[in-house]
Amino acid sequence: MLLAAAPTHKSRTLDMSAVLSAFTTIASTHWSKGATGALLEWAEPVDPAILARRFKSIAAAPGHLTLHLAGQLLLHRTRNTLYLALSRTTAPTLESTGLPLHALASRLRRRPAGSTTVFVDLVAEAEVWRRVRYAGFTLGPGVRLYGALSPPPRRKRLMDPAYLTALADTLAGDPWLTPAEAHARAVAAGTGEGRMLVAQEPLLRPGFVSPETDTEASLVPGQDVSLDGTTNDGPPLADDPVLRLPAEELDHLDPHTAIVAAAQDGRHAQAAAAAAIWEEAALRSHGPGSAPAVHWLEVRAEVAHLAGEPALSCQLWLGAARVRLDVGQEPSHADVVAAVDRAQHQFHQITLAHQAWQLAPEVLRLRRHVPSVQKGALETLEARTAQLERSVAAGRTV
């Protein structure tokens, strides 16, 4: 499914013509993979209610669903909710003319884990951009998510959804690529410069279906929703037992002890979810950039390390370093240096070239800005980046 949505008035920042044209060149074999499949295209939809109903029926269908999403992300400041802008969306009418992002995330969470792949090419308004750079972007623990998010362009400048256009061109040339391979080639085409890249595999075991809950409640206007599409009334993902720490662990133990114990016991998804709960609480209580919020971001990075996920750990350590720099800590500050050192260490543990390649520019940028106490760290990183560039150019992504 291709959903290309943007306002049709002066608030528009995306020109959809290139991506719509590119997707028409993809062979039908890519969508079917030997089974029944087709591309459903929604270009600049108008009515969010109709769109939500149609998406509900599509998400409920069996089989694999691939969603390509191009559009503009806006923030409803009163409700602290992310919306996808549709054709008639303006800031004052956002609630009635835009599509709440959690309406999509809620439907995707009902699907079996691993059965949904989403590629995004999104432009975030300034406040949304600041938030996703800090907290990241996800559509749920069972979704395979790839893509690129962009900051708002300069005034009166239209952008092309360059990432999705490059992805479509890539798939037109080789419809049998895996999602990870297609993403790596789209990024290698130069579409990631100045953007935040996303590459997430499902956290849940393949086929796992979250227990039926009152997910319709998340669609009620006025309910706060976090960046991952969960409501702020309770802990993120609290309805998934596979991701929930036993209540007694959180009630009677220091959370660090409980989280580390869960990670060391192999309950990595539980540990990650618990750390995210505490980070969300710190964000609400103290705000982005606060010491407690940064602390829990770094705990999440350490949990990812214990789970054997170096790419995620690297990404989180990079986020912690950026936040520390953004709040005014000097590049020579011990905590900033430690965050970049750990990000680089995790970067060198990544064995998949496409994962390392998408992180390489940011690791290199921060390493050049934040000198390491370890001799030769920059030179080692530059050599690794050059090696990755050769691998990607040769088409080797694993």
C-alpha positions as a printed NumPy array, in Angstrom:
array([[  0.   ,   0.   ,   0.   ],
       [  1.231,   3.486,  -0.873],
       [ -0.162,   6.364,   1.179],
       [  1.042,   9.758,  -0.045],
       [ -0.567,  12.537,   1.964],
       [  0.132,  16.269,   2.148],
       [ -1.835,  19.523,   2.379],
       [ -2.795,  21.076,  -0.946],
       [ -2.387,  24.671,   0.26 ],
       [  0.571,  26.864,   1.271],
       [  1.485,  24.592,   4.223],
       [  2.532,  21.898,   1.785],
       [  6.22 ,  20.919,   1.992],
       [  6.201,  17.733,  -0.137],
       [  5.8  ,  17.287,  -3.89 ],
       [  4.35 ,  13.799,  -4.358],
       [  4.521,  13.614,  -8.16 ],
       [  7.943,  11.933,  -8.343],
       [  7.191,   9.194,  -5.831],
       [  3.763,   8.446,  -7.342],
       [  5.352,   8.114, -10.755],
       [  8.2  ,   5.937,  -9.456],
       [  5.874,   3.398,  -7.851],
       [  4.107,   2.738, -11.15 ],
       [  7.348,   1.24 , -12.509],
       [  7.6  ,  -1.551,  -9.916],
       [  6.818,  -4.962, -11.321],
       [  3.766,  -6.747,  -9.918],
       [  6.029,  -9.67 ,  -8.93 ],
       [  7.384,  -7.539,  -6.101],
       [  3.961,  -7.264,  -4.476],
       [  2.937, -10.882,  -5.03 ],
       [  6.21 , -12.803,  -4.381],
       [  4.514, -15.803,  -5.96 ],
       [  1.186, -15.305,  -4.143],
       [ -1.765, -12.978,  -4.592],
       [ -0.752,  -9.359,  -4.17 ],
       [ -1.326,  -5.866,  -5.526],
       [ -0.466,  -2.237,  -4.88 ],
       [ -3.203,  -0.06 ,  -3.397],
       [ -2.464,   3.617,  -3.869],
       [ -3.947,   6.484,  -1.862],
       [ -2.798,   9.8  ,  -3.265],
       [ -3.548,  12.891,  -1.168],
       [ -6.646,  11.62 ,   0.666],
       [ -9.08 ,  14.167,   2.053],
       [-11.285,  12.545,   4.703],
       [ -9.474,  11.056,   7.747],
       [-12.529,   9.045,   8.822],
       [-12.831,   7.293,   5.457],
       [ -9.09 ,   6.672,   5.389],
       [ -9.126,   5.203,   8.917],
       [-12.015,   2.844,   8.044],
       [-10.354,   1.623,   4.868],
       [ -7.052,   1.109,   6.63 ],
       [ -8.848,  -0.862,   9.366],
       [-10.183,  -3.352,   6.806],
       [ -6.835,  -3.652,   5.061],
       [ -4.915,  -4.166,   8.31 ],
       [ -7.37 ,  -6.894,   9.342],
       [ -6.705,  -8.926,   6.187],
       [ -4.402, -11.967,   6.472],
       [ -1.028, -12.138,   4.776],
       [  1.87 ,  -9.722,   4.652],
       [  1.216,  -5.986,   4.522],
       [  3.786,  -3.509,   3.211],
       [  2.945,   0.147,   3.766],
       [  4.83 ,   2.967,   2.048],
       [  4.037,   6.215,   3.824],
       [  4.986,   9.686,   2.553],
       [  3.733,  12.782,   4.272],
       [  4.061,  15.567,   6.835],
       [  4.006,  15.035,  10.594],
       [  2.341,  17.703,  12.712],
       [  1.887,  18.013,  16.468],
       [ -1.441,  18.756,  18.135],
       [  0.048,  20.857,  20.923],
       [ -2.936,  20.715,  23.246],
       [ -3.227,  16.93 ,  23.095],
       [  0.481,  16.188,  22.536],
       [ -0.525,  13.928,  19.649],
       [  1.152,  13.316,  16.29 ],
       [ -0.958,  13.665,  13.15 ],
       [ -0.394,  12.917,   9.484],
       [ -1.5  ,  15.96 ,   7.495],
       [ -4.083,  15.283,   4.78 ],
       [ -5.211,  17.457,   1.871],
       [ -7.311,  19.935,   3.874],
       [ -5.223,  19.951,   7.055],
       [ -4.294,  23.269,   8.62 ],
       [ -2.971,  23.976,  12.101],
       [ -6.342,  25.167,  13.479],
       [ -8.269,  22.23 ,  11.933],
       [ -5.683,  19.513,  12.619],
       [ -7.921,  17.472,  14.906],
       [-10.748,  17.194,  12.373],
       [ -8.819,  17.086,   9.077],
       [ -5.639,  15.154,   9.955],
       [ -5.108,  11.448,  10.624],
       [ -3.846,  10.616,  14.145],
       [ -0.694,   8.568,  13.807],
       [ -1.846,   6.291,  16.605],
       [ -4.846,   5.323,  14.43 ],
       [ -2.365,   3.574,  12.141],
       [ -0.165,   2.252,  14.958],
       [ -3.181,   0.831,  16.796],
       [ -4.23 ,  -1.203,  13.74 ],
       [ -0.709,  -2.426,  13.043],
       [ -0.309,  -3.655,  16.626],
       [ -3.232,  -6.066,  16.095],
       [ -1.403,  -7.821,  13.264],
       [  0.92 , -10.797,  13.89 ],
       [  4.455,  -9.675,  14.644],
       [  6.663,  -9.733,  11.561],
       [  3.733,  -9.631,   9.111],
       [  3.963,  -5.865,   8.545],
       [  6.708,  -3.841,   6.878],
       [  6.495,  -0.053,   6.788],
       [  8.701,   2.306,   4.786],
       [  8.348,   5.975,   5.734],
       [  9.451,   9.226,   4.14 ],
       [  8.192,  11.94 ,   6.452],
       [  8.805,  15.645,   6.961],
       [  8.452,  16.666,  10.598],
       [  7.555,  20.141,  11.72 ],
       [ 10.113,  21.773,  14.014],
       [  8.744,  20.545,  17.358],
       [  8.144,  17.028,  16.065],
       [ 11.674,  16.96 ,  14.619],
       [ 13.135,  17.899,  17.985],
       [ 11.203,  15.116,  19.678],
       [ 11.961,  12.313,  17.233],
       [ 15.668,  13.163,  17.264],
       [ 15.585,  12.607,  20.996],
       [ 13.085,   9.774,  21.462],
       [ 13.233,   8.058,  18.077],
       [ 10.301,   6.984,  15.925],
       [  8.395,   3.698,  15.908],
       [  5.009,   2.281,  14.941],
       [  4.954,  -0.623,  17.387],
       [  7.004,  -3.59 ,  18.575],
       [  5.755,  -6.046,  15.942],
       [  6.389,  -3.813,  12.908],
       [  9.425,  -3.916,  10.625],
       [ 10.131,  -0.217,  10.041],
       [ 12.54 ,   1.469,   7.613],
       [ 12.768,   4.998,   6.307],
       [ 13.892,   8.565,   6.709],
       [ 12.535,  11.57 ,   8.576],
       [ 13.419,  15.121,   7.568],
       [ 13.423,  18.445,   9.397],
       [ 11.148,  21.164,   8.025],
       [ 12.523,  22.735,   4.831],
       [ 13.284,  26.387,   4.392],
       [ 10.234,  28.571,   3.914],
       [  8.36 ,  28.195,   0.614],
       [ 10.521,  25.276,  -0.531],
       [  8.972,  22.003,  -1.706],
       [ 10.824,  18.742,  -1.053],
       [ 10.667,  15.476,  -2.956],
       [ 10.133,  12.264,  -0.961],
       [ 13.628,  11.3  ,  -2.128],
       [ 13.949,   8.213,   0.056],
       [ 10.735,   6.549,  -1.174],
       [ 11.476,   7.585,  -4.751],
       [ 14.914,   5.942,  -4.533],
       [ 13.338,   2.894,  -2.889],
       [ 10.822,   2.564,  -5.73 ],
       [ 13.582,   2.897,  -8.326],
       [ 15.555,   0.215,  -6.484],
       [ 12.618,  -2.188,  -6.366],
       [ 11.838,  -1.554, -10.028],
       [ 15.351,  -2.765, -10.849],
       [ 15.264,  -5.781,  -8.508],
       [ 11.814,  -6.688,  -7.121],
       [ 13.201,  -9.617,  -5.087],
       [ 15.262,  -7.555,  -2.655],
       [ 14.588,  -7.975,   1.054],
       [ 13.35 ,  -4.875,   2.906],
       [ 16.754,  -4.415,   4.555],
       [ 18.563,  -4.637,   1.208],
       [ 16.162,  -2.23 ,  -0.481],
       [ 16.529,   0.244,   2.399],
       [ 20.319,   0.062,   2.264],
       [ 20.38 ,   0.77 ,  -1.468],
       [ 17.948,   3.676,  -1.132],
       [ 20.167,   5.202,   1.563],
       [ 23.298,   4.558,  -0.511],
       [ 21.705,   6.619,  -3.294],
       [ 22.325,   9.659,  -1.093],
       [ 18.796,  10.108,   0.235],
       [ 19.824,  10.035,   3.894],
       [ 21.948,  13.171,   4.079],
       [ 20.673,  15.559,   6.756],
       [ 17.868,  13.181,   7.698],
       [ 17.19 ,  10.782,  10.542],
       [ 17.267,   7.222,   9.271],
       [ 15.117,   4.495,  10.793],
       [ 15.744,   0.741,  10.656],
       [ 13.863,  -1.405,  13.173],
       [ 13.199,  -5.126,  13.182],
       [ 10.213,  -6.472,  15.183],
       [ 10.894,  -6.838,  18.922],
       [  8.295,  -9.584,  19.329],
       [  8.669, -13.195,  18.248],
       [  7.324, -13.853,  14.713],
       [  3.584, -14.478,  14.652],
       [  2.946, -13.145,  18.165],
       [ -0.369, -11.309,  18.355],
       [ -0.936,  -8.83 ,  21.17 ],
       [ -3.875,  -9.736,  23.404],
       [ -7.148,  -8.117,  22.44 ],
       [ -7.543,  -4.914,  24.426],
       [ -9.664,  -1.834,  24.153],
       [ -7.426,  -0.336,  21.494],
       [-10.334,   1.691,  20.182],
       [ -9.878,   3.822,  23.303],
       [ -6.634,   5.095,  21.836],
       [ -8.637,   6.701,  19.048],
       [-10.741,   8.816,  21.393],
       [ -9.945,  12.524,  20.899],
       [ -8.323,  14.125,  23.887],
       [ -6.19 ,  11.167,  24.915],
       [ -2.469,  11.877,  24.957],
       [ -0.396,   9.643,  22.718],
       [  3.349,   9.17 ,  22.733],
       [  5.615,   8.873,  19.708],
       [  5.174,   5.104,  19.471],
       [  1.394,   5.409,  19.212],
       [  0.633,   4.322,  22.789],
       [ -1.457,   6.336,  25.181],
       [  0.16 ,   8.285,  27.966],
       [ -2.483,   7.075,  30.437],
       [ -0.229,   4.132,  31.353],
       [  3.082,   2.511,  30.599],
       [  3.954,   1.97 ,  26.921],
       [  3.136,  -1.541,  25.678],
       [  1.805,  -2.493,  29.123],
       [ -0.87 ,  -4.709,  27.563],
       [  1.713,  -7.04 ,  26.005],
       [  2.693,  -9.649,  28.623],
       [  5.762, -10.605,  26.618],
       [  7.035,  -7.063,  27.162],
       [  5.907,  -6.514,  30.751],
       [  8.05 ,  -7.011,  33.835],
       [  6.233,  -8.729,  36.706],
       [  4.508,  -6.06 ,  38.779],
       [  6.312,  -7.094,  41.935],
       [  9.672,  -6.407,  40.301],
       [  8.743,  -2.813,  39.617],
       [  7.001,  -2.334,  42.943],
       [  9.576,  -3.749,  45.327],
       [ 12.939,  -3.474,  43.558],
       [ 15.085,  -0.623,  42.421],
       [ 14.132,  -0.373,  38.726],
       [ 17.763,  -0.65 ,  37.658],
       [ 18.097,  -3.946,  39.497],
       [ 14.914,  -5.316,  37.967],
       [ 15.852,  -4.197,  34.462],
       [ 19.38 ,  -5.586,  34.585],
       [ 18.09 ,  -8.836,  36.095],
       [ 15.551,  -9.195,  33.277],
       [ 18.191,  -8.496,  30.619],
       [ 20.676, -10.951,  32.129],
       [ 17.917, -13.55 ,  32.375],
       [ 17.317, -13.259,  28.636],
       [ 14.063, -11.275,  28.941],
       [ 15.466,  -8.535,  26.754],
       [ 12.159,  -7.236,  25.391],
       [ 10.812,  -6.92 ,  28.932],
       [ 13.91 ,  -5.063,  30.07 ],
       [ 13.739,  -2.689,  27.093],
       [ 10.04 ,  -1.974,  27.683],
       [ 10.605,  -1.325,  31.398],
       [ 13.437,   1.104,  30.637],
       [ 11.172,   2.859,  28.129],
       [  8.469,   3.174,  30.797],
       [ 10.875,   4.917,  33.159],
       [ 12.199,   7.158,  30.383],
       [  8.651,   8.168,  29.429],
       [  7.941,   9.019,  33.065],
       [ 11.131,  11.105,  33.24 ],
       [ 10.195,  12.937,  30.055],
       [  6.754,  13.804,  31.426],
       [  8.053,  14.835,  34.846],
       [ 11.281,  16.613,  33.943],
       [ 11.172,  17.264,  30.189],
       [ 13.479,  16.391,  27.269],
       [ 17.127,  17.134,  27.968],
       [ 16.734,  16.705,  31.726],
       [ 19.271,  14.595,  33.611],
       [ 16.713,  11.848,  34.477],
       [ 15.496,  11.606,  30.881],
       [ 19.044,  11.338,  29.507],
       [ 19.892,   8.777,  32.172],
       [ 17.072,   6.481,  31.12 ],
       [ 17.941,   6.914,  27.464],
       [ 21.42 ,   5.644,  28.34 ],
       [ 19.896,   2.765,  30.313],
       [ 17.989,   1.798,  27.174],
       [ 21.272,   1.868,  25.25 ],
       [ 22.876,  -0.456,  27.787],
       [ 19.893,  -2.823,  27.677],
       [ 20.217,  -2.988,  23.879],
       [ 23.896,  -3.836,  24.35 ],
       [ 23.029,  -6.654,  26.774],
       [ 20.443,  -7.912,  24.276],
       [ 23.085,  -8.183,  21.571],
       [ 21.609,  -5.382,  19.465],
       [ 24.625,  -3.186,  18.68 ],
       [ 22.863,  -1.122,  16.003],
       [ 20.081,  -0.093,  18.38 ],
       [ 22.555,   0.485,  21.214],
       [ 24.689,   2.663,  18.943],
       [ 21.657,   4.683,  17.859],
       [ 20.603,   5.273,  21.471],
       [ 24.101,   6.292,  22.594],
       [ 24.218,   8.724,  19.666],
       [ 20.895,  10.16 ,  20.838],
       [ 22.235,  10.585,  24.358],
       [ 25.323,  12.382,  23.061],
       [ 23.217,  14.715,  20.908],
       [ 20.952,  15.588,  23.822],
       [ 23.897,  16.339,  26.103],
       [ 25.413,  18.612,  23.465],
       [ 22.054,  20.271,  22.765],
       [ 21.621,  21.232,  26.433],
       [ 25.022,  22.893,  26.497],
       [ 27.514,  20.298,  27.685],
       [ 30.935,  20.796,  26.11 ],
       [ 32.325,  18.23 ,  23.666],
       [ 35.085,  17.582,  26.198],
       [ 32.625,  16.805,  29.022],
       [ 33.279,  13.314,  30.367],
       [ 29.66 ,  12.181,  29.889],
       [ 29.576,  13.39 ,  26.273],
       [ 32.869,  11.68 ,  25.492],
       [ 31.665,   8.473,  27.159],
       [ 28.429,   8.475,  25.145],
       [ 30.255,   8.887,  21.83 ],
       [ 32.898,   6.33 ,  22.825],
       [ 30.181,   3.79 ,  23.599],
       [ 28.331,   4.604,  20.389],
       [ 31.526,   3.983,  18.426],
       [ 32.21 ,   0.754,  20.313],
       [ 28.733,  -0.543,  19.483],
       [ 29.137,   0.645,  15.887],
       [ 32.19 ,  -1.583,  15.482],
       [ 30.138,  -4.565,  16.748],
       [ 27.571,  -4.277,  13.922],
       [ 28.014,  -7.148,  11.49 ],
       [ 25.383,  -6.191,   8.906],
       [ 26.81 ,  -3.671,   6.461],
       [ 23.477,  -1.974,   5.723],
       [ 22.903,  -1.3  ,   9.426],
       [ 26.401,   0.058,   9.956],
       [ 26.267,   2.155,   6.791],
       [ 23.153,   4.045,   7.812],
       [ 24.687,   4.91 ,  11.203],
       [ 28.18 ,   5.71 ,   9.917],
       [ 27.617,   9.401,   8.972],
       [ 26.297,  10.357,  12.398],
       [ 28.927,   8.354,  14.298],
       [ 31.644,   9.978,  12.195],
       [ 30.182,  13.468,  12.619],
       [ 30.03 ,  13.189,  16.395],
       [ 33.436,  11.532,  16.631],
       [ 35.019,  14.443,  14.765],
       [ 33.228,  16.873,  17.078],
       [ 33.924,  14.948,  20.295],
       [ 37.561,  13.783,  20.526],
       [ 38.125,  10.425,  22.172],
       [ 40.599,   9.733,  24.939],
       [ 41.476,   6.558,  23.046],
       [ 44.319,   7.076,  20.601],
       [ 43.452,   6.362,  16.966],
       [ 39.665,   6.187,  17.521],
       [ 38.886,   8.601,  14.68 ],
       [ 41.269,   6.909,  12.251],
       [ 39.777,   3.499,  13.035],
       [ 36.277,   4.831,  12.459],
       [ 37.244,   6.463,   9.16 ],
       [ 38.767,   3.195,   7.961],
       [ 35.605,   1.279,   8.883],
       [ 33.433,   3.843,   7.094],
       [ 35.561,   3.601,   3.95 ],
       [ 35.249,  -0.189,   4.062],
       [ 31.478,   0.077,   4.376],
       [ 31.317,   2.482,   1.449],
       [ 33.128,  -0.034,  -0.743],
       [ 30.825,  -2.839,   0.402],
       [ 27.661,  -0.865,  -0.31 ],
       [ 28.989,   0.282,  -3.691],
       [ 29.626,  -3.363,  -4.568],
       [ 26.091,  -4.282,  -3.511],
       [ 27.157,  -6.249,  -0.437],
       [ 24.703,  -5.345,   2.347],
       [ 25.303,  -8.249,   4.704]])
